[in-house]
Amino acid sequence: MKKIFITGVLLLVLLLSALCVNKIMDRAQNDEGSKVLTLGAVAIHEGEESEELTSQEQAQAESLIVRDKPMALEAVLFLGWNREVAQEMLNRQDMAGRLVIPSAGISVALFTDGPGEDEAQVRQDICDREDSAAFFTDGLGMLIADHNNQTFSTLGQIQTGDKAVILRGHSIVTLQCSLVDDGYNYGKGILDGDGYYFTSYEDYVCYTCKEDWNNVLVVCFKVLDEDYVI
């Protein structure tokens, strides 16, 4: 009788141990499948709502959650301005964002399209307007063009290492100047002295005319980060 009792106790212990192991494994799988987003001292699991957050706090929390990585400091500093640009883009047709280069005092709206019979006329019309730079691709990277007597009059003040941002409304692209050089504009792209496209070096290239439209000042920027704003 004593042996039967001991055997029963051992079976009960084994059964309880198995249940505990299963529960721990289930919890681990659930935690692995959901990402925890932290704001201050409050942890929020994706797909769940916290009763401790008001709707406004929830919105602020979501605006700082950027693809599971910390937001770049430059992006944090420009969050307010980026919201203004998002509204500005709704009011200005074909506006694609705003380029800001603090070291040169540059802030200019970027446009991808406008009136004109061909691409050259479209870009010319964009550059002729105030607070307006042409924003287009040559197939390799993005080019930003404006006149040297308008916003890009201070483009020559930029030095390698200077930071810039492109405010896109839905995101903030953080840039850093990697090259300042003279280039040749042949109408379909900007070439360096060896005949290579500047956009083969970096994703963003700003340029403006020097003594004529063929000879241009070129400032290349590499992308440091892009933070998406919810």
N, C-alpha and C positions, 0 to 999 in steps of 0.2 A: 504493500500500500504506500509505503514511504517512497519507494522508487517511482511509482506512478505519479505521486505528487511532485517530486523533484523534476521528473521529465516534463510534466505539464507546465511547471514554472519556467523551465528553460525554453520550451516552445513559445510561451507567451512573451518572454524577453526577446527572442529572435524575431517574432512577428512585429513587436513595437519598434525594434531597431530598423527593420526593413521599411516600416511606414515613415520613420523619421528621415531615413536616407532618401526616400522618394520625394518627400516634401522639400528637402534641401535642394535636390536636383531640379525640381520644378521651379523653385524660386530663382535658382541660378540661371535657368534658361529664360525666365521672364525678364530678369534684370539684363541679360545679355541682349535680348531682342528689343529693349527700349533704352533710349538714350536719356540720361538725366541732365537737365538744363538747370543751372544754378544762378540765381539772382540774389545777392546778399546772403541771407541765411535761409532762404526758402528754396527747396529743391522741387522741380516740376518735371514729371515724367511726360514725354510726348504722348499726346492723345488723352491726357488727363487734365482736369482743371483743378486748381487749388482754391479752396474756399478762403485761404488766408490772403489772396490777392484780389484787389478790386479790378474792374474791367480796365481802368486806366493803367494800373500797375502791370496788368497782364500784357497790355499793348506795348508798354515801355520795355518789358522783359523780352518780348518777341522781337522788338526792333534792335536789340543788342545781341540776339542770338544769330550768329553768322556762320552757317555751315560748320558747326562744331569746332570753331577755332576762335581765338581772341581777335577782336577787331583791331586793326592797325591804329596807332595813336593819331596819325594824321586824319584817318577817317572819322574817329570819334570827335575830333575838333571841328570837323566840317558837317556834322550831322544836321545841325540847324539850317545851314546854308543849303545843304542838299535838299531838304524839304521845300525850301523856297524855289529851288531850281525845278523840282518836280511840278510845282504849280505853274512856273514860268513856261515849261515845256507844253503844258496844256493850252496856253494862251498864244504861243508863237509857233506857227505851222512849220514843220520840218526841222524844228530844233531837236538836237540829239544829246544835248548836255552843255556843260560849261567847263572850260579849261581855266584853272587858277594856278598861277606861278607866283607865289608870294615874294620871292627874292627880286623879281623884276616888276612887281606891281601889276601883273597881267591878270585880267579877268575878262574872258570873252566867250560869248555864246557860240556854240558849234552848230552848223547847219549842213545837212546832207543833200538838200535839193532846193530848187527855186525856179524862177522863170528863166527861159533861155532856150534857143534852138538846139544847142549841143552842150556837152559837158563843160567845154571851155567857157561858154557864155554864162552857164549856170554858176560856175565857180567865181567868175569875174563879178557877177551881180551880187553874190553873197559877200565877197570881200569889199565891194564898194559901199555896202551898208555899214552904219555904225554898230558897234557891239555885235559884230558878226564875222565869223571866220569859217572858211570852207573846210569841211570834214569829209574826207573821202579815202578810198583805198586804191592802190596801184596793183593790187593782186597779191602783194607780199605783206604789207602792213598798212597802217593808217597815217595819212598825211593831214596836217593842219596848216592852212595858208591864210595869211592876212597881209594888208599893206604895211609898209614900213613907216607910213605917216599916220597910222592909226594905232590899234592896240599893240601891234608887234614892233612899235618904234623902240621899245626897250628890250627886244629879244636878245640883242648883243650883250646885255648885262648879265645874262645867265652864265653860270660857271658849272663845270662838271661837279656832281655831288648835290646840286640844288634839288630840292623836292618840288613836286607839283601834284595836283590832283585833277581828275576829270569827274565832275559831279554828274551822274547819269539819272538821278531820281531814284531808280531802283537799285543803284549800286554806286560805290565810290572807288575809283581806280587810283591807287597811289603810285606815283612815278618818281624816277630819279634821273637827272641828266647824266648821260654817259659819254656824250661827244658833242663838241661844238666845232663846226668846220664850214668851209665854203663849198658850195655845190653848183651843179649845172642842171638847169631845168630845160629839158628838151620837149616839154609839152605833155609827155606821158609818164613822167617820173623824174626823180631827182637823183643825179649820179654824182659820185665822188670823183677824185682826180684819176682813179684807176678804172673808171667806167662801171663801178658796181653801184647798185641801188642802195641808198642809205637804209631803206626799209628791210634790206637783207641783214642789217646789223641789229636793229631794234624795231619794236612793234609800233612806236609812235614817233613821228618826225615832224617837227614844226619848221616852217621856213618862210622867209620874206625876201622881197627883191633887194638887191644892192644897187648898182648903177643902172641895171636894166633887168627885165623879167627873166632873162636866161641865167644871169649870175645871181645866186641867192645865198643868204646866210642860213645855215642849217643847224638845228639843235635837236639831238636825238635823246629820247627818253626810254629807259627800260622799265618794265612793269615790276614793281615790288610786291603788289598785292591788289586784290579786288575783293571788296567787302560788299556783300549783297544785303540790302536793307529791306526788311519786311514792312 
